Amino acid sequence: MTSQHRGDLVVIDRENATIIYLDPSTCAPRLQFSVSTGGLKSNPHDVISVGADKIYVTRYEKNFTPSAAPGAFDDGDDILVVDAGTGVVKGSIVLSSQVPPGSDPTVQARPDRGVLADGKVYVTLGALGPLTPGVLTAAGPGRVVIIDPKTDEVTGTIDLPDQKGCSAIDYQQATKKLYVSCGGSWGDGADQAKKSALVEIDISGTTPVVARTIKAADVDGQPINFSYAAVLSDVAFIGTLDSFPNATTGKAGSSDGFYAAALAGGAPTKLKDGGAFNLGRAAVDVAAQRVFLPDGDFTTPRVHVFDASTTPATLATSFEANPVGHLPPREVIWY
């Protein structure tokens, strides 16, 4: 999630389709509102601040029986347009027509994560079929939709045909580059990593261009952690996830890894090993040249802090984020 124009902290309650704004100085709620228009379990994934009085909320689930009433805004598979001051829903950008070409007929657009960059909003599409427990759903190719926040309309797309499971997106203002992290599809089984990569997209020109791709095979062959894209200058910090579980035992097959990879190429440097599915969503502090990596190990939960001013980055310190309850950290987000 990117910073909010009003400076709030934002909590997304996906189960109850509720957005909660907190005062960062007191952590007291300032505003709480629902994005389950018409009772839809919309599964919101991100809140994108596009102005002091306007936010976009990506809604991952689709309503197959939407109301025909004007202003119902209950289609789902959309981006809800909301007044940031009051939580009042103002509109909806329906994305069901934006399912990537070549997708299985069951695949939905599933808008996931977004970022405001140079006056436009870029949103990744999850491109997955119905999410049925115990069933490996179909997945379409990667796609990013481009939205004009002045008109709330889709003005373009960026297709990533060689990737699947694209989620996290970040923007580097200095270089005018987007970074999209794709984890591949669990539905592809042992081949999941073949469609997993970190993709660099140059938006400095009139047309976005895929500039570089760091594939899972370029790192350690495991799927790349799709929950974040962490880049400092010309170095990407990439997490890899445990492989597809053993078909017989269902157990993890390997450990997570955390790497520094030069965008210009060359072999990545491993910075940290982690147990299976322990290393979570990392964040970077550009000014301090630090990278924060949550490690959810149940025995020794830590946040590892790497000094990225050196090449390669080095571990500066580690600390326990919850020394009383020993809760394992899973995500670090820049505020």
N, C-alpha and C positions, 0 to 999 in steps of 0.2 A: 504494500500500500504506500502511495506517495503522500507527502505532507499536505495538510489541509490549509486552505487559504485563511481560515479563521483561527488556525493554531490549535484546534481541538485534537485530543486523542480519540481514536475511533475504535469501537469494539463491534465486530460483526457476529451476531448470534445466528448462525446458519440454520440451526434446528428450528428456531421460532421465527425466522425471517425478520429479525429486528436489528436496527442500527442504533447504537448508543454513542452519543457524544459526551466526552468527559473533559472537565476543566483540568488542564495539565498541572496546575499548581496545587490542586486539592484532590484530584481524581473523583470529584463529585460529578454526577450526571448533569449535563446542561440540557440535553434533549434526547428523547427516545421516540422512535417511530417505527412502524411496521412497513415492510415492503411485500407483504403477502396480499396484494390486491385481490379481492374476491375470494379470500381464503386460500389462495394458491401457496403451496409449500415451495416457495420460489428458490430456496437455496442460494442466497446472495453470496458472491465470492469476493467482491472488491467495491471500494468506494473511491471514486476518482473526483477530486476537487477540480472543477474547471473555472471557478470564480468564487468571489466572496459569498455569493448568494445562490450558487448552483453546484450540484454534484450529480455524478452519474453513478448508479448502482448496477453492477452486472448481476443478472439473474440466470442461474445455470439450468433451471428446470423449465419445462414447457407445459403450458396448459392446453390439453387436447380438446377441451370443450370451453373455449373462452366465451365471455358474454359479448353480445352484439351491441350492448348499450354504449353510447358515446361517453368517452371519459372513464371507461371501466379500467383500462390499462392492465388487463389481467391475462395477456397473451403468454407471458413468460418467454423464455429463450430470447431475452431482450435486455436492453439497458434502460432502466427507469430514470427519468429526469426528475430531480427532487429539489425543492427550495431548501438550501442549506441552513437557513435561519429558522424555519418553521417545521420542516419535515413533510411539507405538503407535496404530494405527487403532482407534477405538472405535465408529464407526458411519458411516452415510451418509444424507444427505437427498436422495433422488432427486427430480429436478425435471422429468422428461420430461413429466409431466402439466401442467406450467405453461407450455407453449408459448402465446404470446399468441394470442387469438382472431383469426380472419381470416388466419392464416398459411398459406402453401403447405404441403401434406402432407409435404414433405421437410424442413421446418424443425425443428431441434432447439432445446431451451431454451438450451443453452450458457451456464451461469452464468459470469459474467465477473469483475466487481470488486465489492467490498463494504465496508461500514463499520458499526461498532458505534455506535449513537446512542440515548441515553436507554434503555438496556436492551434494545433490539431490534437485529437485524442486517438491513440493507438491502442486497440484492444485485441488480445489473443482469443482465439476460439478453441475450446477444448475438443470439439468435433468428435463426440462420442454418441453411441446409441443409448438405449434405455439402461439405467443403472439398476440391475437386478442382483440382489445378494447371491453370491456363489456362482454367478454367470459372468464369463469373460465377454464383455460387450465389444461390438465392432467399433473401430476408430478410423476416422478420415485423416487426410493429410493436414499439415499445419497451415494455418491462415491467420493473418492479422488484418482486422478491418480498420479503416481510417475514417474518422468522424469529424465533421465540422461542428464545433460547439456553438457556433452562431446560429446555425440552422437545424441542428440536431439530426443531421442526415449523413448517411454513409456516402463518402465521396471517392473511395478507392479501397483496394485490397492489396495485400502483399502475400503471395502464396509461397509456401515452403513445402513443395511436393515430396521432398526426401525426408521429412520429419513427421513425427506424430507426437501427440501428448504435449503440445506446446502450452505453457502456462505463464511463468514469470516473465516480466518485461521490465527493462530499466532503460534510462536515457542518460547519456553523457552530453551535457550542453556544450562543453568545450570542443568536442569533436563532431557533434551532431550525429551521433551513432546510437541506434537502438540495439539492445541485447535481449534476445529471446531464448529462454531455456526450455528445451523439449525433452521429455523423459521417455519417449517411445510409448508403445501400447502393451499393457499386460496381456491383452488378447493375442499378441504375437508370440507368447510363450518364451521359449529360449532365444527367439530372434528379436526380443524387445529392444536391445541395445542398437540394433542396426538402424533404427529410425530415431535415435536419440542424439542430440547435439546442442551446443550453444551457438546461436547464429547472430552474427553482427550485420546490422542493416544500416546503410548510409542514407540519411534523409536530407543531406545538404543540398542536393539538386532538385530539379522539378519532379523527378520520379525516384522513388525509393529503390535502392539497389542492394542486393545481398552481397556484402563485401567479403566476409570470411565466415567459415564454419569450422568449429572444433567439434569433431565427432567423438562419440563415446570410445570408438576404437583408437582414437588419438591419445586418450587418457589411460584408462586401464581396462577398457572393454566392458565395463559395467555401465548400466544406464545412468545418465546424468541426472542429478537432483533437479527436478523441474520447479521447485518451490522458490528459487531465487536466481538472479543474475547479478553477480558481484564483480565489478570491473573497476580497477584503479589504473589510470593512465593507459598503458599498453599491456597490462597483465590482467587476465581473467582468473578469478578464484572459483574453482569448480568442485562441487561435491559429486561423488558417485554413490549410487545406492546398491544395496544387496541385489543379487540377481533374482530372477523368477524362482519362486519356491520349488523345491523338489516335488515332482508330480506324485510321488508315493507317500512321502512323509509330511509334505507341506512345510518343511523347515527351511530356514534361510540357507543359502548356499555359500555366502562369503561375507566379508565385512565391507562397511562403507569406507570411502577414502576422501581425502581433501587435498586438492592440488592447486599449484600456481602454474598457469599456462600462458606463455607469451603469445599474444595475438598474431605476431608476425611468424610464428611457427617454432618448431623445435620441440624437444621432449619436455613434457611437463615435469615439475618437481613435486613429489609427494610431501605434504606438510604434516599430515596427521592420518593415523589409522583409527577406525572406530568400529565398535561392534555393529552387527546387522541392524540397520535402520536407527542408529543412535545419533548420527551427525545430522543436525537439522538445518534450518534456514539461516544462512549467514548474512551479515551486513557489513558495509564498509563505511569508515569515517574518512572522507577524502582529505579534510583539513589536517587531521592528525596522522594520516597514513597508517591507519590501523584497520584490521579485519577481525570481526567478532564471530566466532563459531560456537554455536551451542552443541553440547555433547550430552545427550540424554541417557547416558549410562546409569543404571539404577544403583550401582554400587558407589561410583564416584562421579556424580553429576557435576559438570563444570561448564563454564564459558571460557573458551580459549581465545586469547588476544594475540594476534600476530602483528609484528612490526613489518609493514610493507614498504618502508623506506629503503630497505636493503634488498639485494638480489642474490639468492632467492629470499623471500620473506622468512622471518625467524619467529619462533614462539617467544613472546615477551613475558607473558604471565598467564595464569589461569585462576579463576575464582569460582566459588560456589554462589549461585544467584539466590538460592533459598536455603541458607545454612540451618534454619530451624526445622523446617518441614522436609528438607532434602528433596523437593520436587524437581524432577529432571527437566531442564530447559529444552525447548523444542524450536523456538524461533527468536531471532533478534531482528528488530526493525528499527531503522534510522528515524529519529524524530528531530 
